């Protein structure tokens, strides 16, 4: 009996070791404020419609060529800290504790990192965290090398597991070095590494090696530059050539992205050299999009396409997918469920996203995949008491239309036919000919708001004014 028990124990242990050793590694890289079309591969695809045809991102294009590119990837709140919290928790911001850029991430949140850590993964957060000025080790991760708030581009002070550490050099080069070192030290067990790059967030300071590049390029003007949002009273916004000062700002923006591309190339080489590429799922994204003159805007936050759409690439050689395009709508809400699903772990019932595993496993589009999603943004009030950015808004986006609503301003409601009007220049909300479309969108909006349990959370800066009794 003792011998039989010993044999059984060995078999179970061997099986467990085999399962653990074959669990995928995860490397999630995301930038700050990178537009969905800020990829060389997208610019080539867009052709004459591309605003930045001179942009080259060979290493990011390599990920797309060796894996999957999601062409309809979105965030459910286009603001830095809220979007990062969604990536971590798989929950909307009205539920996960972060509704603005000045709220620390609740340390008791259940995240993909905490669940993978508890399942035996080595977990690391490296680079930009950006949850207010939160200090210390990053919750859910066994190792963190990060910095406070936005940090700075040059010689940025890091906190290594919570301890202040000076660094030298361009911040995203430093983060890349730390990632490669972590991979070397943890290559023999399953790992999750989240790498947050500072680029291309303002003030757009590329490393010195990029200062004399992209010197003569100019962005093409946006086709919707003269279509301001209803909350801005502007006139004479007709599309015109990009002014010299703005052109240089664009160059700096893209120089930082080009430097990120170089660093991604370093990581790809490290994965190859350490023979980790085959069993590592690499995902590349951004925390939100960014306006470069569209609708007369800069920044992000609002619900137009340039703000809510993000680049999203995934490479996992074991899938056997190379150069595949997926047009189904996917969300930052889906990252956590996807990682757990591929790791063989249960997706918690609190998570509101969907695993991409069925999409990645099927060549044909899935008939039961999402056809719409709910968007939310809660207005931010700065320390001076002034409003930062646009007002609060919610939206519904389907695969063919968008409804944007502004609390307390029904007259600002926007309705767009995205197939006929992809640049969102023709508001149909007041069109008598589109009343049926408006009603259909309103019905789906109500359904989605209920499904995600939408409410204005108590940690939002502005609470709804109670209706008079």
Order of alpha helices (4+ residues) and beta strands (2+ residues): alpha-beta-alpha-alpha-beta-beta-alpha-alpha-alpha-beta-beta-beta-beta-alpha-beta-alpha-beta-alpha-beta-beta-beta-alpha-alpha-beta-beta-beta-beta-beta-beta-alpha
